[in-house]
Amino acid sequence: MSYFGVDAAKTRESQDMIYPRISSDAEVMMGKPCIRGTRITVELILRKLGHGSTIEELLASYPSITKDDVLAAHAFAADYVSSIRAFAIA
């Protein structure tokens, strides 16, 4: 299935090789990408950072994750966004 021009199946297949700290399982958080071994979604990490939380605050709030997990979530999201093909609508 494809959303916003991204092949979701291909993204999941290559995700484990490129992002070993990120997992996506249909049985966990409706398949949203999460920090591996947790129910903490990449989306949550990005929203918290976007609202001004620091990495240190995230680590204090979610002791099961590491700084490298937060950085992996950020890198995953950046690569995902860069893979979206934009189409002009006239």
N, C-alpha and C positions, 0 to 999 in steps of 0.2 A: 504494500500500500504506500502511497506517496502523499505527503502533506507539504504544501508550499514548495513543491519541486524537489523534495528530498525523498530518496528511496529509503523508507524506514527499515525494511528488512536488511538491506545492505549496510545501513548504519549500525544496526544491532550486531550483525556478523563481525564487522571489523572493530567494533567498539572494545571488545575484550582484549584484542591485541594492542590497541593504541592506548586505551585507558583502563589499565587493570584495577584502578581504584573505583571505577564507576560500573554499575551493573544495572540491567533492565530486565525485570521479570514480570510477566503478566499477572502473577499472583501477589506481587508486592507493589503497593501504591499505584495500582492500575497500570503497571508497566512503565511508569515514569522513571527516568534515569535517577538512580540513588547512589549514595556513597555505599560501596560494596559492604555487605554484612549489616547494613542499617536500613531504617525506613526514612532516612533523611534525604530528601530529594535535592537534586541539583537546583531545581527551581527555588526551593526554600533558601538555600545558601545564597543564590543570586539576589533574591528579594531582600534578604537581611543585609547583604553588602550594599545594595542599592538604596536602602533606607538609612545608611550611615553606620551600621554595625562594623566593628573592626574584626579582623581575624581573631584577635585575642578574646573578644567578647563572644564570638561564635564558639571558640574552643571551651570557654568557661560554661556556656549554655549547653553545649553538646559534647560532654567529655569523651564520648566514644569515637570522635573524629580527630584527625590531626591537621596540622597546617598543610601538609602535603595533600590531604583529601580536599581541603578548600581550594587549593591551587589547581588540583585536577578537575574539580567541578567548573572552575572558571575557564580552564583551557578547553574542556569538553564543550561548554556553551559557546565559546568563541569559534571553535571549529564548526559546530553545528550551524551557527548563524552564517558563517562564511560559505557554507554549502548551499544556502537557499538562493534559488534563482528568482530574481525579481522580474516582474512583468509590468510594463507600462500599461495603464488603462486610460484610454482616450475618452 
